[in-house]
Amino acid sequence: MEKSSKHSLAPARGQLNTGSSMFEAETTEGIQALAHEAPLVSGSLWKAIWVMSWPLLVATVASAIVALVNVQVAGQLGAASQAAVGLAEQVIFIFQVFLMSLGVGTTAVVSRAFGKKDLAEADFATAQSLSLSILVGLVLTVVAILTAHCVVPLVSQEPDVNAQGNLYLTVYALYLVPYSLVCIANASFRAIGNARIPLVIICVEVAINIAGDYLTVVYNWPIAGLGVRGIAASAVAGAVCASIVAIVFVQRSQLKGSLRQLLPLSSSLLKRIVNIGVPAALQRLSWTFSVFGLFFILSKVEHPTAPLAAWTVGMRIDALLFMPEFALSLAVASIVGQNLGAKRVDRAFRAGWTVTGIAVCLTVAIAVGVFAFARQLALMMSAHDPATIEATTSYLQIGAIGAVSQAVNAILSGALQGAGDTKITMWISIVSNWIIRLPLAWILSLQMGMGANGVWIAMTASATISAIAVALRFHTGGWVNRKV
């Protein structure tokens, strides 16, 4: 594979070598500036973690806020609309998984190439990922639109929730194409150690999305009565603007050579990206489909609307309050990938454990606060529905108990993905979600009569088992010699 990979990259290298000296000078200056800003391979490891983490933290918090606003605004339309938005976004997440998996493969290949100072390969991998993501995004959009009317009823038996979810999905499917560009551009920038550009791109998307939510639903502008369709249209508008900004940044960055290599597609390089991305996709899909399983189980408990709404609200609050671990996970993937490319295996190990320690400390502090103020957080999101408030409170408190396990799992999974070692994490996810979580949730909630609390307990227990397995994999070091 290595030989064919080099052969496929020869035209790209030739283009760079025979190009203008100005382009080479700009590239050199860009790399020198980047090395000063984000020393992922040399210098202080703590500085590398900080330089990568803080922009990603802000970006992920911003993304969590927009998801939270979507649910909060939907709550003004009623509990059914709120549950429908959460359910529909889980459906569309299935399609997003394929694009995010391409981002995982892109990060692994580009960061490894950047770490060994192979700028031509970094450019070419970025170009191929962009082209493939656009094609995949188009296909997924068509599939999502055609299947929107029949997907939601598979996991919900509430007629009003189904109707609202169908309306939301039909519009939200258009989000996938611009999202594909944003996803790959951001993955490429992170891979070369630049976390600030993804921050700007995400902030553009979030600002437009939030403004659109309130304009369409609260102020009924520009068309009255859009309801959940207004929330979906706002997400699409934000993604379109963000994708335009992303391409502009690529054109002005050291990756600008990638825009001249979008076609033709290289089967050898795409195979490398896909070999890493497919297990990552299956890992995410195993979690996503298990979520539908949990939705199904929750729909079978007594008075299911409140638990379903609590699940929707609780996940959004979790996403906001536990954002540091997601940001650190993205950061450690780039750090591990670059250091493996530079043959700094010891530094890659230290990065994984150091970032895990940081995440655990932050998570403990946040989890204590969430547990103590769970009811207040629930009241902020569901002020008019006592049953939803109770269910959300229990979700947050039980989830806070297992928060450390989630942090360990997120960070070390990110480190393994940065190394391209995605098959093991895929199997860990499948076992923890399908062999442990769903059967345990069914038994506790329905057979033992614990209701929604049984589902929340099963989620925490399976997350703990998954964290132990991922930590053992990272500790053994089987990922060090993984080819990408």
Secondary structure, 3 states (H helix, E strand, C coil): CHHHHHHHHHHHHHHHHCCCHHHHHHHHHHHHHHHHHCCCCCCCHHHHHHHHHHHHHHHHHHHHHHHHHHHHHHHCCCHHHHHHHHHHHHHHHHHHHHHHHHHHHHHHHHHHHHHCCCHHHHHHHHHHHHHHHHHHHHHHHHHHHHHHHHHHHHCCCCHHHHHHHHHHHHHHHHHHHHHHHHHHHHHHHHHCCCCHHHHHHHHHHHHHHHHHHHHHHHCCCCCCCCCHHHHHHHHHHHHHHHHHHHHHHHHCCCCHHHHHCCCCCCHHHHHHHHHHHHHHHHHHHHHHHHHHHHHHHHHHCCCCHHHHHHHHHHHHHHHHHCHHHHHHHHHHHHHHHHHHHCCCHHHHHHHHHHHHHHHHHHHHHHHHHHHHCHHHHHHHHCCCCHHHHHHHHHHHHHHHHCHHHHHHHHHHHHHHHHCCCHHHHHHHHHHHHHHHHHHHHHHHHHHCCCCHHHHHHHHHHHHHHHHHHHHHHHHHCCCCCCCC
